[in-house]
Amino acid sequence: LIGFTCILLVAATAIIFEYPTPKIDRDSKKILLIKPNDTHDSVLNNLVRLYPNIPKFIIKFQYHTFSFSKKLQPGKYSFSNLYKFKNIIKKIITGKQDNIVLHINTQLKYPEDFYNYLDVKLFYSSEDFNKAFKSTQLIDLFGKDSTNIFFCLIPNDYNVLWTASPKIIVDSVLQWHDRYWTKNRIQLAERIGLSIPEIITLASIVQSESLIFSER
């Protein structure tokens, strides 16, 4: 009897750990956002809501087993085509989160549009980004022109984490600005008597007036 009971326990445990993700969930992309202030309990509750087709006790058993003494890594996690539910849990526990691609250009009309775009794409709010782009760092670099953040924006795609802080975004933008404005380009600007903000303003007008690169 003891041996039979042990066999049943082993079989039950194997079934729980190898529980397949329902096809309806595999075929759709699921998104889990883990915020910096989330706990294991809040993440577990979100998983239960995200996967209503999986028995709750299986989600809880697997999550508690794999997440034991593990530290949460905040971020954006997407799941699709994962045939075993344990692979979903392991992806969370190992911190295999998604990179967010920010398509930053100078075609936004107002700074608020830029901040709202970052708000939608990332964890921090538009107010957080607004404060960051009005920092003394930008004032020191651009002086009075820092009131228009587009003077420091060079069109580029940025790969960042969902939880990237406003400071990280500011630093990334300034790093790309510094890489673009080489000594040679600065000399060319001086030769035609235009400041960097003036050149960026002119370039943004040209870009908005023509969709054909050769015409620009």
Backbone as ProteinMPNN parsed JSONL, in Angstrom:
{"seq_chain_A": "LIGFTCILLVAATAIIFEYPTPKIDRDSKKILLIKPNDTHDSVLNNLVRLYPNIPKFIIKFQYHTFSFSKKLQPGKYSFSNLYKFKNIIKKIITGKQDNIVLHINTQLKYPEDFYNYLDVKLFYSSEDFNKAFKSTQLIDLFGKDSTNIFFCLIPNDYNVLWTASPKIIVDSVLQWHDRYWTKNRIQLAERIGLSIPEIITLASIVQSESLIFSER", "coords_chain_A": {"N_chain_A": [[0.826, -1.211, 0.0], [1.948, 1.22, 0.788], [3.91, 1.509, -1.144], [2.321, 1.739, -3.435], [1.025, 4.104, -2.88], [3.166, 5.87, -2.926], [3.848, 5.692, -5.612], [1.585, 6.857, -6.743], [1.828, 9.466, -5.746], [4.207, 10.306, -6.949], [3.436, 10.164, -9.636], [1.345, 12.032, -9.673], [2.755, 14.363, -9.018], [4.437, 14.536, -11.228], [2.57, 14.968, -13.249], [1.582, 17.475, -12.512], [3.896, 19.105, -12.745], [4.497, 18.787, -15.425], [2.403, 19.892, -16.704], [0.497, 20.795, -19.484], [0.394, 23.843, -21.393], [-2.709, 25.229, -22.215], [-4.033, 25.048, -25.552], [-5.409, 27.298, -26.472], [-4.237, 29.305, -25.022], [-1.578, 29.074, -25.764], [-1.642, 29.863, -28.411], [-2.182, 32.542, -28.346], [-0.752, 35.732, -27.591], [0.505, 36.403, -24.48], [0.84, 38.891, -22.009], [2.77, 39.864, -19.287], [3.251, 42.198, -16.837], [5.646, 43.108, -14.6], [5.972, 45.081, -11.913], [8.259, 47.331, -10.194], [7.53, 47.405, -7.489], [6.128, 45.096, -7.078], [5.204, 41.92, -5.596], [5.875, 38.402, -4.888], [3.384, 37.301, -4.377], [1.588, 39.102, -5.622], [2.375, 38.836, -8.285], [1.768, 36.152, -8.686], [-1.041, 36.23, -8.397], [-1.647, 37.745, -10.663], [-0.858, 35.978, -12.65], [-2.739, 33.953, -12.318], [-5.031, 35.301, -13.121], [-4.293, 35.769, -15.723], [-4.148, 33.267, -16.874], [-6.791, 31.705, -16.972], [-7.646, 29.23, -17.78], [-6.111, 27.284, -16.721], [-5.865, 25.129, -13.968], [-6.061, 26.569, -10.75], [-4.617, 25.578, -8.554], [-2.48, 24.297, -9.726], [-1.034, 26.357, -10.936], [-0.296, 27.786, -8.623], [1.187, 25.818, -7.194], [3.345, 25.233, -8.935], [4.473, 27.777, -9.217], [5.245, 28.521, -6.579], [7.065, 26.497, -6.113], [9.149, 26.847, -8.051], [9.854, 29.494, -7.643], [10.949, 29.715, -5.162], [12.807, 31.361, -2.775], [13.795, 33.03, -4.728], [14.629, 36.113, -6.312], [12.502, 38.636, -7.534], [12.475, 39.946, -10.84], [11.721, 42.912, -12.085], [9.818, 43.866, -15.002], [8.792, 43.572, -18.49], [7.138, 40.784, -19.628], [6.561, 38.437, -22.128], [4.537, 35.798, -23.4], [4.222, 33.072, -25.551], [3.45, 30.243, -27.552], [4.532, 28.412, -25.745], [4.76, 25.266, -24.577], [4.702, 23.967, -22.155], [3.567, 24.779, -18.951], [5.37, 25.236, -16.927], [7.542, 26.34, -18.197], [6.795, 28.936, -18.591], [6.78, 29.909, -15.983], [9.5, 29.566, -15.368], [10.648, 31.359, -17.139], [9.919, 33.768, -16.046], [11.151, 33.658, -13.497], [13.851, 33.47, -14.148], [14.23, 35.915, -15.228], [13.932, 36.566, -17.96], [13.082, 38.883, -19.67], [11.314, 41.098, -21.976], [12.809, 43.226, -24.456], [12.192, 46.656, -25.013], [11.456, 48.541, -27.832], [12.145, 51.771, -28.604], [11.034, 54.108, -30.783], [12.365, 56.887, -31.564], [11.966, 60.1, -32.785], [12.039, 63.33, -34.467], [9.594, 64.256, -35.161], [7.424, 64.605, -33.569], [5.178, 66.998, -32.309], [5.025, 68.401, -29.878], [6.71, 68.606, -26.691], [5.231, 67.27, -24.721], [3.959, 65.27, -26.152], [6.047, 63.548, -26.652], [6.764, 62.771, -24.026], [4.398, 61.483, -23.286], [4.416, 59.381, -25.09], [6.618, 57.898, -24.138], [5.547, 57.267, -21.671], [3.488, 55.492, -22.358], [4.942, 53.379, -23.444], [6.756, 52.568, -21.474], [7.469, 51.842, -17.967], [7.587, 54.068, -16.175], [6.02, 57.314, -15.529], [4.617, 59.986, -17.607], [5.038, 62.382, -16.295], [7.306, 61.807, -14.782], [9.253, 61.538, -16.805], [9.128, 64.059, -17.895], [10.193, 65.669, -15.818], [12.781, 64.617, -15.773], [13.857, 65.321, -18.258], [14.076, 67.984, -17.914], [16.215, 68.461, -16.432], [19.155, 69.624, -14.612], [21.326, 68.74, -15.965], [20.717, 68.811, -18.711], [20.234, 71.525, -18.979], [22.757, 72.568, -18.478], [24.015, 71.639, -20.735], [22.585, 72.586, -22.994], [21.727, 75.12, -22.353], [19.554, 77.896, -22.578], [18.162, 76.713, -24.616], [17.385, 74.271, -23.715], [14.778, 74.217, -23.015], [13.376, 73.261, -25.095], [13.135, 70.087, -25.799], [13.586, 68.76, -28.145], [15.849, 69.622, -29.34], [17.863, 68.073, -28.451], [17.306, 65.594, -29.364], [18.096, 63.013, -31.501], [17.032, 61.277, -34.297], [16.488, 57.865, -33.727], [16.531, 54.331, -32.914], [15.917, 52.909, -29.832], [16.827, 50.297, -27.735], [15.517, 49.219, -24.85], [14.857, 48.274, -21.412], [11.608, 47.609, -20.007], [11.373, 48.758, -17.53], [13.179, 50.801, -17.576], [14.717, 53.613, -16.217], [13.825, 57.149, -16.036], [16.238, 58.623, -15.993], [18.019, 56.865, -17.25], [16.956, 56.894, -19.83], [17.314, 59.594, -20.534], [20.142, 59.695, -20.428], [20.75, 57.872, -22.477], [19.715, 59.18, -24.727], [21.347, 61.481, -24.742], [23.85, 60.304, -25.062], [23.638, 59.289, -27.658], [23.278, 61.672, -28.995], [25.773, 62.882, -28.547], [27.404, 61.075, -29.901], [26.555, 61.428, -32.488], [27.042, 64.153, -33.063], [29.838, 64.758, -34.101], [33.236, 65.997, -34.14], [33.796, 66.82, -36.728], [31.202, 67.246, -37.818], [30.327, 69.32, -36.197], [32.114, 71.319, -36.958], [31.307, 71.67, -39.615], [28.777, 72.73, -39.158], [29.46, 75.168, -37.948], [30.716, 76.329, -40.094], [28.663, 77.016, -41.852], [27.363, 78.786, -40.349], [25.323, 78.134, -38.495], [23.676, 77.154, -35.49], [23.593, 74.135, -33.467], [20.914, 73.576, -32.464], [19.496, 75.124, -34.37], [20.091, 73.794, -36.759], [18.94, 71.287, -36.283], [16.26, 72.044, -36.073], [15.802, 72.974, -38.698], [16.319, 70.611, -40.116], [14.26, 68.96, -39.18], [12.061, 70.229, -40.265], [12.534, 69.876, -43.003], [12.407, 67.078, -43.089], [9.716, 66.633, -42.435], [8.483, 67.744, -44.612], [9.031, 66.193, -46.806], [8.766, 62.843, -47.894], [10.506, 61.358, -49.292], [13.731, 60.193, -49.272], [15.936, 60.923, -50.909], [15.179, 63.385, -51.894], [15.277, 64.979, -49.695]], "CA_chain_A": [[0.0, 0.0, 0.0], [2.839, 2.37, 0.854], [4.539, 1.623, -2.456], [1.304, 2.228, -4.375], [0.809, 5.524, -2.552], [4.342, 6.599, -3.422], [3.723, 5.759, -7.07], [0.541, 7.843, -7.037], [2.37, 10.792, -5.46], [5.18, 10.625, -8.004], [2.677, 10.396, -10.868], [0.614, 13.297, -9.529], [3.735, 15.445, -9.087], [4.885, 14.629, -12.623], [1.479, 15.582, -14.021], [1.535, 18.9, -12.172], [5.066, 19.799, -13.291], [4.492, 18.698, -16.882], [1.084, 20.321, -17.165], [0.625, 21.542, -20.752], [-0.326, 25.102, -21.553], [-3.834, 25.02, -23.142], [-3.775, 25.559, -26.907], [-5.96, 28.646, -26.61], [-3.262, 30.22, -24.427], [-0.343, 29.023, -26.556], [-1.831, 30.542, -29.7], [-2.311, 33.982, -28.139], [0.381, 36.317, -26.879], [0.17, 36.864, -23.139], [1.784, 39.875, -21.493], [2.802, 40.042, -17.84], [4.078, 43.33, -16.425], [6.052, 43.036, -13.196], [6.413, 46.407, -11.477], [9.308, 47.28, -9.161], [6.981, 47.195, -6.146], [5.364, 43.846, -7.034], [5.689, 40.826, -4.753], [5.556, 37.093, -5.457], [1.94, 37.103, -4.271], [0.899, 39.886, -6.648], [2.675, 38.204, -9.577], [0.983, 34.92, -8.724], [-2.438, 36.608, -8.665], [-1.731, 38.167, -12.062], [-0.778, 34.764, -13.471], [-4.036, 33.281, -12.206], [-5.958, 36.046, -13.993], [-3.822, 35.681, -17.104], [-4.38, 31.9, -17.358], [-7.983, 31.17, -16.309], [-7.901, 27.863, -18.241], [-5.23, 26.373, -15.987], [-6.301, 25.03, -12.56], [-5.366, 27.498, -9.864], [-3.669, 24.901, -7.669], [-1.286, 23.979, -10.511], [-0.282, 27.61, -11.053], [0.295, 28.089, -7.318], [2.186, 24.813, -6.835], [4.534, 25.431, -9.763], [5.106, 29.072, -8.952], [5.91, 28.471, -5.28], [8.199, 25.575, -6.206], [10.251, 27.405, -8.837], [10.244, 30.839, -7.202], [11.416, 29.652, -3.778], [14.015, 32.15, -2.459], [14.244, 33.756, -5.915], [14.293, 37.536, -6.32], [11.765, 39.049, -8.723], [13.093, 40.925, -11.722], [10.653, 43.674, -12.738], [9.954, 44.011, -16.444], [7.702, 43.126, -19.352], [7.341, 39.394, -20.049], [5.54, 37.966, -23.066], [4.513, 34.335, -23.515], [3.472, 32.479, -26.659], [4.017, 28.973, -28.048], [5.214, 27.655, -24.684], [3.894, 24.096, -24.44], [4.631, 23.569, -20.753], [3.362, 25.957, -18.116], [6.573, 25.454, -16.123], [8.45, 27.199, -18.961], [6.339, 30.3, -18.33], [7.286, 30.246, -14.649], [10.961, 29.652, -15.437], [11.002, 32.59, -17.854], [9.762, 34.861, -15.074], [12.125, 33.512, -12.421], [15.195, 33.731, -14.68], [14.295, 37.307, -15.664], [14.035, 36.688, -19.421], [12.072, 39.85, -20.057], [11.393, 41.644, -23.323], [13.344, 44.556, -24.709], [11.25, 47.587, -25.607], [12.075, 49.373, -28.863], [11.625, 53.133, -28.655], [11.293, 54.782, -32.058], [12.401, 58.306, -31.217], [12.28, 60.999, -33.891], [11.758, 64.743, -34.186], [8.341, 64.604, -35.819], [6.413, 64.935, -32.566], [5.036, 68.459, -32.304], [5.187, 69.0, -28.561], [7.405, 67.747, -25.727], [4.254, 66.422, -24.027], [3.736, 64.087, -27.003], [7.195, 62.673, -26.414], [6.639, 62.211, -22.684], [3.257, 60.549, -23.302], [4.878, 58.191, -25.82], [7.431, 57.124, -23.199], [4.613, 56.792, -20.647], [2.781, 54.328, -22.902], [5.873, 52.289, -23.744], [7.586, 52.178, -20.345], [6.818, 51.805, -16.654], [7.478, 55.366, -15.522], [4.96, 58.175, -16.052], [5.012, 61.151, -18.406], [5.543, 63.387, -15.36], [8.68, 61.418, -14.439], [10.125, 61.86, -17.934], [9.125, 65.521, -17.996], [11.16, 66.168, -14.84], [14.13, 64.174, -16.137], [14.339, 66.08, -19.408], [14.271, 69.369, -17.495], [17.25, 68.363, -15.402], [20.277, 70.554, -14.735], [22.266, 68.166, -16.94], [20.359, 69.34, -20.026], [20.396, 72.975, -18.938], [24.194, 72.809, -18.624], [24.438, 71.287, -22.092], [21.918, 73.364, -24.035], [21.372, 76.452, -21.907], [18.144, 78.273, -22.742], [17.527, 75.834, -25.599], [16.935, 73.042, -23.062], [13.321, 74.258, -22.892], [12.856, 72.454, -26.205], [13.918, 68.845, -25.73], [13.858, 68.217, -29.477], [17.18, 70.014, -29.741], [18.823, 67.028, -28.079], [16.851, 64.318, -29.909], [18.533, 62.591, -32.824], [16.237, 60.089, -34.619], [17.188, 56.611, -33.468], [15.778, 53.291, -32.214], [16.564, 52.565, -28.583], [16.393, 49.052, -27.093], [15.618, 49.385, -23.399], [13.95, 47.459, -20.614], [10.353, 48.28, -19.67], [11.565, 49.501, -16.282], [14.26, 51.777, -17.723], [14.398, 54.836, -15.485], [13.948, 58.389, -16.821], [17.65, 58.993, -16.122], [18.618, 56.004, -18.277], [16.494, 57.381, -21.131], [18.029, 60.85, -20.783], [21.544, 59.367, -20.713], [20.809, 57.226, -23.786], [19.5, 60.221, -25.728], [22.534, 62.337, -24.779], [24.959, 59.53, -25.627], [23.462, 59.246, -29.113], [23.51, 63.05, -29.434], [27.22, 63.098, -28.559], [27.991, 60.235, -30.957], [26.212, 61.992, -33.796], [27.696, 65.437, -33.284], [31.294, 64.597, -34.103], [33.99, 67.238, -34.357], [33.642, 67.187, -38.132], [29.863, 67.798, -38.031], [30.276, 70.613, -35.514], [32.837, 72.262, -37.818], [30.44, 71.96, -40.762], [27.731, 73.635, -38.679], [30.061, 76.486, -37.756], [31.065, 76.868, -41.402], [27.481, 77.619, -42.475], [26.843, 79.788, -39.438], [24.113, 77.697, -37.798], [23.869, 76.419, -34.251], [23.029, 72.78, -33.509], [19.445, 73.648, -32.423], [18.981, 75.645, -35.645], [20.215, 72.736, -37.756], [17.938, 70.263, -35.973], [14.966, 72.608, -36.449], [15.729, 72.97, -40.161], [16.25, 69.219, -40.566], [12.933, 68.415, -38.875], [11.143, 70.813, -41.256], [12.786, 69.175, -44.261], [11.9, 65.711, -42.957], [8.248, 66.637, -42.449], [7.992, 68.207, -45.913], [9.293, 65.205, -47.858], [8.875, 61.45, -47.472], [11.521, 60.716, -50.133], [15.009, 60.498, -48.667], [16.814, 61.582, -51.852], [14.744, 64.772, -52.036], [15.677, 65.728, -48.509]], "C_chain_A": [[0.858, 1.258, 0.0], [3.489, 2.616, -0.503], [3.578, 2.196, -3.49], [1.046, 3.72, -4.164], [1.954, 6.381, -3.079], [4.283, 6.767, -4.934], [2.697, 6.811, -7.469], [1.065, 9.267, -6.824], [3.354, 11.237, -6.534], [4.462, 10.957, -9.308], [1.959, 11.739, -10.823], [1.562, 14.483, -9.65], [4.211, 15.66, -10.517], [3.828, 15.31, -13.488], [1.42, 17.087, -13.772], [2.689, 19.665, -12.826], [5.09, 19.798, -14.821], [3.163, 19.166, -17.476], [1.229, 21.172, -18.425], [-0.14, 22.863, -20.71], [-1.464, 24.879, -22.545], [-3.57, 25.69, -24.488], [-4.264, 26.991, -27.08], [-5.004, 29.695, -26.039], [-1.95, 30.228, -25.206], [-0.468, 29.868, -27.813], [-1.983, 32.056, -29.561], [-1.12, 34.491, -27.342], [-0.091, 36.884, -25.548], [1.267, 37.806, -22.645], [1.645, 39.991, -19.981], [3.757, 41.179, -17.514], [4.371, 43.214, -14.927], [6.645, 44.384, -12.809], [7.462, 46.284, -10.377], [8.779, 47.014, -7.755], [6.134, 45.928, -6.035], [6.027, 42.833, -6.102], [5.368, 39.504, -5.453], [4.047, 36.852, -5.425], [1.186, 37.872, -5.358], [1.157, 39.312, -8.036], [1.861, 36.928, -9.749], [-0.48, 35.224, -9.034], [-2.629, 37.049, -10.116], [-1.661, 36.974, -13.005], [-2.105, 34.004, -13.457], [-5.062, 33.973, -13.106], [-5.592, 35.885, -15.464], [-4.116, 34.319, -17.719], [-5.574, 31.268, -16.64], [-8.284, 29.719, -16.696], [-7.012, 26.824, -17.554], [-5.696, 26.325, -14.532], [-5.429, 25.876, -11.644], [-4.32, 26.8, -9.009], [-2.385, 24.537, -8.41], [-0.409, 25.219, -10.657], [0.439, 27.915, -9.739], [1.419, 27.116, -6.962], [3.471, 25.035, -7.624], [5.247, 26.729, -9.407], [5.869, 29.044, -7.625], [7.14, 27.565, -5.324], [9.393, 26.219, -6.897], [10.74, 28.755, -8.314], [10.808, 30.864, -5.789], [12.757, 30.355, -3.642], [14.585, 32.897, -3.668], [13.785, 35.214, -5.84], [13.6, 37.889, -7.63], [12.566, 40.064, -9.53], [11.989, 41.662, -12.464], [10.903, 43.806, -14.236], [8.707, 43.569, -17.17], [8.04, 41.729, -19.872], [6.207, 38.996, -20.989], [5.672, 36.458, -23.24], [3.662, 33.934, -24.714], [4.211, 31.219, -27.105], [4.87, 28.249, -27.012], [4.314, 26.489, -24.285], [3.764, 23.613, -23.0], [4.486, 24.823, -19.901], [4.601, 26.262, -17.271], [7.575, 26.353, -16.851], [8.077, 28.676, -18.815], [6.895, 30.777, -16.996], [8.801, 30.449, -14.695], [11.404, 30.93, -16.139], [10.915, 33.792, -16.919], [10.893, 34.825, -14.053], [13.55, 33.812, -12.901], [15.326, 35.136, -15.251], [14.439, 37.512, -17.157], [12.924, 37.594, -19.952], [12.315, 40.386, -21.464], [12.156, 42.963, -23.336], [12.255, 45.395, -25.361], [12.003, 48.431, -26.625], [11.385, 50.734, -28.874], [12.026, 53.756, -29.987], [11.224, 56.287, -31.79], [12.797, 59.127, -32.444], [11.897, 62.42, -33.512], [10.45, 65.189, -34.813], [7.192, 64.837, -34.835], [6.366, 66.453, -32.408], [5.37, 69.096, -30.969], [5.95, 68.052, -27.637], [6.459, 66.799, -24.999], [3.948, 65.156, -24.825], [4.844, 63.062, -26.786], [7.098, 61.999, -25.057], [5.506, 61.184, -22.614], [3.622, 59.265, -24.033], [5.703, 57.289, -24.902], [6.567, 56.526, -22.099], [3.928, 55.515, -21.096], [3.714, 53.127, -23.044], [6.578, 51.725, -22.511], [6.823, 52.28, -19.021], [6.595, 53.198, -16.065], [6.498, 56.288, -16.251], [5.516, 59.33, -16.871], [5.583, 62.245, -17.514], [6.99, 63.097, -14.967], [9.654, 61.795, -15.554], [10.217, 63.37, -18.147], [10.172, 66.119, -17.064], [12.588, 65.831, -15.262], [14.699, 64.997, -17.287], [14.423, 67.576, -19.13], [15.347, 69.446, -16.423], [18.351, 69.383, -15.65], [21.293, 70.052, -15.75], [21.99, 68.724, -18.336], [20.527, 70.848, -20.079], [21.863, 73.339, -19.125], [24.652, 72.584, -20.06], [23.868, 72.237, -23.142], [21.527, 74.781, -23.614], [19.89, 76.715, -22.058], [17.425, 77.349, -23.709], [17.042, 74.53, -24.986], [15.422, 73.035, -22.858], [12.654, 73.489, -24.025], [13.682, 71.179, -26.301], [14.281, 68.303, -27.101], [15.234, 68.634, -29.985], [18.221, 68.975, -29.351], [18.422, 65.663, -28.632], [17.384, 64.11, -31.324], [17.745, 61.325, -33.147], [17.042, 58.795, -34.467], [16.226, 55.628, -32.83], [16.578, 52.872, -30.986], [15.973, 51.275, -28.031], [16.623, 49.181, -25.598], [14.688, 48.402, -22.71], [12.71, 48.287, -20.267], [10.506, 49.156, -18.432], [12.709, 50.516, -16.376], [13.861, 53.099, -17.071], [14.49, 56.048, -16.409], [15.403, 58.81, -17.015], [18.345, 58.162, -17.191], [18.215, 56.487, -19.67], [17.209, 58.673, -21.497], [19.475, 60.567, -21.172], [21.69, 58.74, -22.097], [20.662, 58.244, -24.911], [20.743, 61.099, -25.866], [23.746, 61.608, -25.355], [24.863, 59.484, -27.147], [23.692, 60.631, -29.714], [25.016, 63.31, -29.553], [27.904, 62.276, -29.646], [27.737, 60.843, -32.332], [26.995, 63.276, -34.077], [29.204, 65.292, -33.066], [31.95, 65.962, -34.325], [33.806, 67.73, -35.782], [32.283, 67.826, -38.392], [29.716, 69.167, -37.357], [30.979, 71.678, -36.344], [32.015, 72.634, -39.048], [29.328, 72.921, -40.372], [28.273, 75.054, -38.516], [30.358, 77.157, -39.094], [29.876, 77.541, -42.077], [26.763, 78.565, -41.516], [25.558, 79.425, -38.739], [24.489, 76.957, -36.519], [23.251, 75.032, -34.394], [21.504, 72.815, -33.406], [18.833, 74.151, -33.724], [19.023, 74.583, -36.734], [19.158, 71.655, -37.531], [16.543, 70.764, -36.342], [14.777, 72.563, -37.962], [15.568, 71.543, -40.696], [14.875, 68.613, -40.314], [11.885, 68.953, -39.839], [11.292, 70.096, -42.59], [12.207, 67.767, -44.216], [10.383, 65.666, -43.049], [7.682, 67.027, -43.8], [8.173, 67.166, -47.015], [9.461, 63.806, -47.279], [9.978, 60.71, -48.236], [12.906, 61.154, -49.676], [15.918, 61.289, -49.615], [16.466, 63.05, -52.042], [15.159, 65.613, -50.829], [17.09, 66.259, -48.655]], "O_chain_A": [[0.553, 2.234, -0.685], [3.609, 3.753, -0.959], [3.958, 3.027, -4.314], [0.874, 4.486, -5.112], [1.741, 7.472, -3.607], [4.615, 7.823, -5.473], [2.91, 7.567, -8.417], [0.783, 10.163, -7.619], [3.339, 12.387, -6.972], [4.825, 11.906, -10.002], [1.958, 12.489, -11.799], [1.239, 15.484, -10.29], [4.373, 16.793, -10.97], [4.151, 16.126, -14.351], [1.233, 17.873, -14.7], [2.487, 20.74, -13.391], [5.643, 20.71, -15.436], [2.849, 18.859, -18.626], [1.982, 22.145, -18.442], [-1.185, 22.974, -20.069], [-1.208, 24.377, -23.64], [-2.962, 26.758, -24.555], [-3.621, 27.799, -27.75], [-4.963, 30.831, -26.511], [-1.287, 31.261, -25.3], [0.492, 30.516, -28.23], [-1.918, 32.775, -30.558], [-0.552, 33.77, -26.522], [-0.976, 37.738, -25.501], [2.457, 37.554, -22.836], [0.548, 40.191, -19.459], [4.934, 41.131, -17.871], [3.46, 43.223, -14.1], [7.694, 44.779, -13.318], [7.546, 45.255, -9.706], [9.493, 46.461, -6.919], [5.49, 45.706, -5.01], [7.232, 42.88, -5.855], [4.681, 39.482, -6.474], [3.496, 36.259, -6.353], [0.245, 37.342, -5.949], [0.258, 39.3, -8.876], [1.331, 36.659, -10.827], [-1.091, 34.539, -9.855], [-3.658, 36.758, -10.725], [-2.327, 36.957, -14.04], [-2.532, 33.475, -14.483], [-5.861, 33.313, -13.77], [-6.461, 35.866, -16.336], [-4.311, 34.21, -18.929], [-5.394, 30.394, -15.793], [-9.076, 29.05, -16.032], [-7.155, 25.625, -17.788], [-5.901, 27.374, -13.92], [-4.203, 25.885, -11.765], [-3.251, 27.359, -8.76], [-1.317, 24.473, -7.802], [0.811, 25.142, -10.518], [1.622, 28.256, -9.731], [2.476, 27.53, -6.487], [4.561, 25.028, -7.053], [6.473, 26.77, -9.309], [7.012, 29.495, -7.557], [8.137, 27.831, -4.653], [10.517, 26.15, -6.398], [11.898, 29.121, -8.515], [11.116, 31.937, -5.271], [13.727, 29.994, -4.308], [15.73, 33.346, -3.635], [12.689, 35.507, -5.363], [14.049, 37.493, -8.705], [13.246, 40.926, -8.973], [11.38, 41.104, -13.376], [12.048, 43.852, -14.684], [7.695, 43.235, -16.554], [9.091, 41.517, -20.478], [5.033, 39.197, -20.677], [6.775, 35.913, -23.228], [2.531, 34.394, -24.872], [5.438, 31.146, -27.042], [5.822, 27.551, -27.363], [3.237, 26.692, -23.724], [2.804, 22.918, -22.668], [5.195, 25.809, -20.104], [4.852, 27.42, -16.936], [8.365, 27.048, -16.212], [8.935, 29.553, -18.903], [7.41, 31.89, -16.882], [9.318, 31.406, -14.117], [12.422, 31.519, -15.775], [11.729, 34.712, -16.991], [11.519, 35.849, -13.777], [14.361, 34.347, -12.144], [16.402, 35.52, -15.709], [15.003, 38.517, -17.592], [11.971, 37.142, -20.587], [13.369, 40.164, -22.062], [12.151, 43.714, -22.36], [11.481, 44.889, -26.174], [13.065, 48.974, -26.322], [10.183, 50.828, -29.123], [13.211, 53.911, -30.28], [10.144, 56.878, -31.791], [13.833, 58.879, -33.061], [11.482, 62.685, -32.384], [10.223, 66.388, -34.979], [6.1, 65.23, -35.245], [7.407, 67.11, -32.377], [5.928, 70.192, -30.918], [5.851, 66.833, -27.779], [6.824, 65.664, -24.693], [3.706, 64.096, -24.248], [4.593, 61.858, -26.744], [7.322, 60.794, -24.941], [5.638, 60.147, -21.964], [3.189, 58.181, -23.642], [5.517, 56.072, -24.886], [6.82, 55.41, -21.644], [3.796, 54.566, -20.322], [3.314, 51.991, -22.791], [6.955, 50.554, -22.49], [5.684, 52.746, -18.976], [5.529, 53.475, -15.515], [6.185, 56.082, -17.424], [6.712, 59.618, -16.841], [6.503, 62.959, -17.916], [7.801, 64.014, -14.833], [10.742, 62.307, -15.291], [11.265, 63.887, -18.533], [10.951, 66.979, -17.475], [13.494, 66.654, -15.127], [15.884, 65.332, -17.29], [14.8, 68.352, -20.009], [15.38, 70.375, -15.615], [18.471, 69.936, -16.744], [22.037, 70.842, -16.331], [22.922, 69.071, -19.062], [20.919, 71.394, -21.11], [22.189, 74.291, -19.835], [25.565, 73.255, -20.542], [24.572, 72.646, -24.065], [21.046, 75.558, -24.439], [19.061, 75.872, -21.715], [16.204, 77.21, -23.636], [16.36, 73.754, -25.654], [14.838, 71.991, -22.564], [11.488, 73.11, -23.917], [14.797, 71.192, -26.822], [15.183, 67.474, -27.218], [15.735, 68.064, -30.954], [19.34, 68.993, -29.865], [19.119, 64.676, -28.398], [17.151, 64.922, -32.22], [17.772, 60.378, -32.361], [18.137, 58.661, -35.013], [15.212, 56.035, -32.263], [17.756, 52.527, -31.081], [14.757, 51.166, -27.874], [17.76, 49.245, -25.132], [13.84, 47.777, -23.347], [12.764, 49.516, -20.237], [9.838, 50.183, -18.307], [13.156, 51.035, -15.354], [12.788, 53.636, -17.347], [15.151, 55.991, -17.445], [15.766, 59.301, -18.084], [19.163, 58.68, -17.951], [19.036, 56.49, -20.587], [17.661, 58.837, -22.63], [19.98, 61.137, -22.139], [22.645, 59.039, -22.814], [21.377, 58.192, -25.912], [21.149, 61.426, -26.981], [24.569, 62.207, -26.048], [25.868, 59.619, -27.845], [24.236, 60.753, -30.812], [25.476, 63.887, -30.538], [28.877, 62.731, -30.248], [28.587, 60.783, -33.221], [27.536, 63.467, -35.167], [29.752, 65.644, -32.021], [31.285, 66.943, -34.657], [33.673, 68.931, -36.013], [32.197, 68.83, -39.099], [29.059, 70.061, -37.891], [30.506, 72.811, -36.432], [32.025, 73.788, -39.476], [28.97, 73.813, -41.14], [27.619, 76.024, -38.901], [30.268, 78.378, -39.226], [30.048, 78.526, -42.796], [25.691, 79.083, -41.829], [24.766, 80.31, -38.413], [25.483, 76.233, -36.469], [22.482, 74.779, -35.322], [20.84, 72.141, -34.193], [17.779, 73.671, -34.143], [18.099, 74.48, -37.541], [18.553, 71.166, -38.486], [15.729, 70.002, -36.865], [13.721, 72.162, -38.45], [14.782, 71.299, -41.611], [14.375, 67.843, -41.134], [10.94, 68.25, -40.197], [10.3, 69.749, -43.231], [11.59, 67.312, -45.18], [9.824, 64.764, -43.672], [6.542, 66.691, -44.118], [7.523, 67.257, -48.057], [10.194, 63.602, -46.311], [10.343, 59.588, -47.886], [13.222, 62.343, -49.69], [16.596, 62.221, -49.183], [17.343, 63.869, -52.317], [15.364, 66.821, -50.946], [17.598, 66.918, -47.748]]}, "name": "protein", "num_of_chains": 1, "seq": "LIGFTCILLVAATAIIFEYPTPKIDRDSKKILLIKPNDTHDSVLNNLVRLYPNIPKFIIKFQYHTFSFSKKLQPGKYSFSNLYKFKNIIKKIITGKQDNIVLHINTQLKYPEDFYNYLDVKLFYSSEDFNKAFKSTQLIDLFGKDSTNIFFCLIPNDYNVLWTASPKIIVDSVLQWHDRYWTKNRIQLAERIGLSIPEIITLASIVQSESLIFSER"}
